[in-house]
Amino acid sequence: MSVKVGVVSLGCDKNRVDTEVMLANLVRGGYEIVSDPSLADVIIVNTCAFLESARKEAIDTVLEMAHYKSEHCKKIIVTGCLGQKFGQELYKDLTEADAIVGTYEYDDICRIVSDTLGGSRKLYNTCSDGLTFGSRILTTQPHVAYLKIADGCDNFCTYCLIPYIRGRYRSVPREQILGQARELADKGVRELILVAQDTTRYGVDLYGEPRLAQLVHELSAVQGIEWIRLLYCYPELMDDALIDEIASNDKVVNYVDIPLQHIDDGILKKMNRRSDGAAVRSLLKKLADRQIAVRSTFICGFPGETEDTLKELDEFLREYRLRNVGFFPYSREEGTAAARFDAQVPERTKKRYVRQLYKTQRQVAAQLNREDIGRVYRCIVDEYEGSDGECHFYRGRTYFMTPEIDGNVYISSREALSVGSFCDVRIDGAQEYDLSGEAIL
């Protein structure tokens, strides 16, 4: 009988891609993948370690999975960022885990599982600067796939552990990216979502200059791909060539995720961000002029944050009306420069700042959605939700909606639609973040 392996993936979409590579390696090695952990002989927990809250979730998940050892499960393997950064501590203290694996060992996962089942308890977290890339088993809807184009980071923002976990920035060669895009398209993927810690830096290490615009142009020629979406673009490298490619290429959605983190010059400098408030405002005006929607994230309560800097950010949100925004309380991470800064903000104050900014953004988003009523948007159909006999109902997204983190378009149609297909939808209703409308057939 084959060995059954269950995998729990935590953290970001970049970690999800690593999980998908690991799943494909396991299947090639003869292991059977099961979704129910109670049926697994081995449970793998692929972890995140970016923030203290993520590390706590990872440990809690491992402890939860350990309960299955009394039923059927024989071994638990911890992989990912937690194992890479804190491997020695986990190996010593997390006795529920039978192997600790870092982020550069996924090509060897079959041997690790075999050795662990054989009774070996080891730590596998080399200091390699390799890349995890290869065929994958998708954990997304079959018409959507994330495409990781680089790993690591060279930005060294003062609040961030990523360079100390994932290492320096390393681009995947374009030939490999294009090959995987073609492979995914052949499997039915219609939307590619490009991710890296900093997608705009793509190619600097390999080609001596940023090559994201060129890569996107080449990806748009892959037959079967209809939408290309860009996440994690840093503002200082959003140059005119990239903006032109987004605005003029029919296969690139007019949407970009730019983690701005703040708008106050003093806060941005302390964060070691390369852009200042004036540069950010100039960029957003360019994007608005080209009708490119923006999603962003902001850190609230960074050391030195005051009521005045919060007010500046609040006013910025009202003026620039970003389409989708996330707010996160600053997390004081040991090992980062910002953890040693003076003027640390109390936790209660950080949470108040988050609530205040979300209140503002909800008002902005609701107004933008109301303005959408009567407009026609091209949408991708993500899921069938049922029928009342005369009308079919679907959940989908338009160009300014990334799966799972932005809103949805709820679609009614008098004719059946195929999941993964595209249709035009006339918007007739708006909620706080979602839209609804009827398919135009």
N, C-alpha and C positions, 0 to 999 in steps of 0.2 A: 504494500500500500504506500502511496505517496505521502510525503510529509506535508501537512497543512500549515500554512503561514498566514497569520493575520497582521495587517499593518495599520497603525494609527498615525496619521500625518498631522502635525501641528505647525503653526506659524504661517509664514507668508507664502505667496504663490511661487517664489523662487525655491522654497523648501518643497513645495508640492511637486515641482519638476524633478527634483532629486528623488523624491519618493517614487515617481513614475518610472524613472530610470532603474531604480532598485527593484521595482516590481517586475519589469521586463527581464532583468538579469535573473531573478528568482525563477520565473517561468521557464526561461531557457535552460536553467539548471535542473529542471524536473520537479520543482516544488509546486504545490497547488495553493493558489491564493483563495482565502475565504474571508468574507466580510463580517462574519459573526465570530467574535473572539472566543466564545465558549466552545467553538469547534476547532480552534487552532492548536497545533502542537507547539508552535513557536509564535510569540507575539513580538513584533518589532514596533517600537515607538520612536518615530522620527521627530526630533525635538527642535524647539526654538530657544534661543538664549539671549535675545536682543534686550529684553527688559526683565526686571525682577518679577513682574507679573507673569511673563511668559515662562520664566524658569519655574515658578511655583506651579503653573498649570502643567508643565512637563512632569515634574515630580509627582504631582497629584495623579496624573494619568498613569504613570508607571505603577504607583501604589494601587490604583484601581484595577489595572490589568493583573497585578500580582494575585488578586483574589481568584483568578481563573486557574492558578496553579493547583488549587485543591480539587479542581474538577477534571480538566483534560490537559491543559497546557503544561508543557515540560520546562520551557525556557522563555525568558524575556530578554530581549536585546534592545538596548538604548542606542540610537544613532543620532547624528545631526549636530547642530551647533552646541548643544549642551555638552555632548561628549567631546567635542573638539576643544572647547574652551576650559571646561571644568572636569576633564576626564579623570585626573588623579583623585580629586575629591569624591567623585561619584563612585569610582572603583573601590575606594576605601569605605564610604559611608552608605551607599545605596546597595545594600546586600541583596535586595530583591532582584536586581539586574544581574543576569548571568554573563553579559558581555557589554562593554562600553565601546562605541564605535564613533569615530570622528567623521568629518565631512568629505574625506578624500579616499574612503575605503569601499565605496559602493560597487566598484567593479569586482571586488573580492567578496561580496556579500554571501555568495553560495558557500564558499569555503568557511566563512565565519559561522554561518548557521550550522554547517556540518560539524565543525570542531566544537561548537558550543553544545550541540546535542550529544557529542561524545564525552562530555564532562569537563571540557576545558573552560575555565573562566579567565578571560583576558581583557586587556585594554588595547584597543586598536585606534590610536589617534596620532598618526605621524604628522610631522610638520611640513608635509609636501605642499607644493603650490600648484597642484594639478587642477584639472577641470573635470567635473562630472557632466558627461554629455554622451548621448547615445539613444538607441531606440527606447520607446516608452510605452507603457500601458496607461492610457489616459484615465484620470479620475474625475475629469470634467464631463460635461455633456459632450457627446461625440462630435458635434459640429464646432466646438470651441477648443482651442489649445493655447496654453502659455508656451512661449518660445524664449528660453533663457539664452541671451547672447553674450553674457560675460559673468564673471564671478569676482568677488572681492571689491575693495574700494580704496581709492587713494585720497579721498577728500578729508578724512580725519576731522570731521565735525567734533566739537569738544564734548558733545553729549553722547556720542555713539561708540558702541563696542565692535561694530561690524569689521573694521580693518584688523582688529585683534583676534577675531574669530575666523573670518573668511580670507584674511590675507590681503595682499596688494591686488590691484585691478588686473584682470586677465580676460582678454577678449577671446571668444570662440572664433576660429578662422571662418571666413565668410562661406567657403565651400561646404563646410560641415553644416552651417546654419541653413544654407539653401537646400542641401540634401535632405535635412530633416523636414524642412517646410514642404518639399515635394512628397516625402513619405507621409506626412500628416494629411496633406491634401488628398492623396490617393486613398486614405482611410475615411474620407468624408468630412474633414475639417474645413470649415468655411471662414472662420474668424481666427486670426492669429493675434495674440496679445504679447507684444515684445516686452521682456522684463530683464532687469539687471539691477544691481544696487544703484547704478548711474548709467542709464541707457545712452545718454548723450555723449558719454566718453568713449563709446564703442570705437575700437580701432586704433586709439592713440598708441597703445603699447605694441601693436602689430605693424601698423602702417605709418606711424609718426604723426598722424593727424586724425581728428574725428571723422568717422566714415558712416555715421548712422543714416544720413540722407541717402547716400549711395546704396547702402544695404537695403533700406526700405524700398527704394526704386527697383532693385533687383528682385526682392521678394514679391513685389506686386506683379511681376511677370509669371509667377508660379500659377499654372492652370488649376482652377478650382478654388483658389483663395479669393474671397470677395471683400473681406474687411481686414485691415491691418490697424491695430490699436497700439499706441505708445504709452507706456507707464514709466514713472520714475525718471523724468527728464529734468536735469538741473538747469536753472534759469540762465546761468552764465554761458552755457554752451548751446542754447536755443538760438542758433544763428539764422540769417536770412535764407540760406540754402535749405535748411531743415524746415523752416516755416513754409517756404515755397513748395516743398515736396508734399507737405501735409495738405496745403490748400489746393494744389493743382492736380494731385493724383487721386483719381476717382476711387481707388481701392483703399486709400488711407482715410480713416474717418477723421472728421474735423473736431478732434478731441485730443487733449494731451494732459497727462498727469504731471504736475510740477510740484514737488514737495518744497514749498516756500519756507515753512517753519516760523517765520515772523516777518514783519515789515519795518520795525524800528531799527535804525542804523546801528545804535549801540548794542542792541541785543544780537543782531546779525553778526557784528564783529566779534562779540564774545563767543558766539557759536562757531566761529571760523568759517562762516559762509562767504562765498566769493562775490556775491551780489549785494548791493545796497538797495535801500527803498526806492531811490529814483530809477535805478536800472530795472527793478521789478515792475514798477508802474509803466515804464516805457515798453517793456516786453508785453505786458498785458494789453496795452493799447494796440500794439502791432497785431496780436492774436485776435483781438476783438474786430479790428478792421478787416481781417481775413475770415471772420466768422468761425473761428476755432474756439470751441468750448474748453474750459479749464476746470480740472479737478485739482485740489491741493490739500495739504495737511499743515497744521500749525501746532507748535508746542506752547502750552500755556504754563506760566509760572516758572520759566527759566530763571536762574539766578540773576537778580537785578531787575526783574519784571516789577513794574509799579502800576498804579491805577492809570497813570498817564500813558504808558506804553500799551496797556490794555485798551484804553480809549482810542489810541491811534489805530490799532488793529481792528477794532470794532468799526470805526469810521471807514477804514479801507474796505472792509467787507461790504458795507452799504454802498460805497461808491462803485466798486469794480464788479460786484454781483457775480461772483464765481458760481459755476453751475453746481458743483458738488464739493463739499469741504468736510474734512474730519479734524477734530480737535483732541489733543491728548495732553494730560498733565505731565509736566517734566518729571522724569524718573532719574533719580540720582544714582548713577551706576558706578560702582567702585572700579577703578582702573581708567576712568575717563578724566580728562582735564577739568571738565565742569564740576565734577564731584568735589573738587578742592576749592571752588570759587566761594567768595564771600557772598553775602546777601541771598542766601538760600531762602526760598519762599515756603511758608508753612503749607502742609498738605491740604488743610481746609481751604486755604486761599486759592490754591491751584484748582481745586474742584469747583470753587465758585466761579473762577475765570472761565473754566470749560463750560459750565452751565450758561453763563452770560453770553458767550460767543455762539453756542449752539442756538440759543434763543434768537439771536440776530440772524444767523444763517437760515434758520427755519422760515423766518419772515421773507428773506431774500428768495429762497427756493420756492416758497409758495407763490410769490409774485411772478417769478419766471414761469412756473407751471401754468398759472392763470393766463399768461400771455401766449401760451402754446395752444390754447383752445382755438380751433378753426384751422390750425396749420396741418399740413400733411408731412409726415415723416416716414422715411424708409426704415423698416424694422426687421430684425431677425427673430424668427419664431423659436423660442426656447423650450416651451412645454405645452402640451395639450391639457386643458383643465376641465373639459366636459362639454355637454350639450344640453339644450332644453328641448330638443326635437326640431326646432326651426333654425337655431343659431348655434354655432360652435364657438367655444371660448378658449383663448390661448394666453399664455404669458410670454412676452417678448421684450426686446430692448431696441432703442434707437441709438444713434451714433454717440450721444453723450452719456451713455450708460454702460459701465463696465460690470460684468457679472458679479453678483453677490455684494458689491460694495456701493453701487449706485441704485437708482430706482428701477422700476419696470414699466412697461407699457402693457396694459391689459386689453387684449384685442378680441373683438367679436367679429364673426365672419359668417355669412350665409352659405359659403362653400367651405369644404374641408381644406385645411392648410397642412403642409408637411412640416414637422419639426426640423429645424435647420434651414428652412427656406426663407426667402425674403418677400416682404409685401409692403405696399404703401398703406399707411393708416392715417385717417383723418381724426385728429384729436377732438374729443367732445367732452372730456371730463378731466379734472385735475385734483389730486390729493396733495398731501404735504410733500412727498417726494415722487409719487407715481403718477402716471398718466393713463388714460383709457381712451379707446376710440374704435372705429369700425374700419375693417379692411376695405380698401378700394379694389374691386376686382374687374 
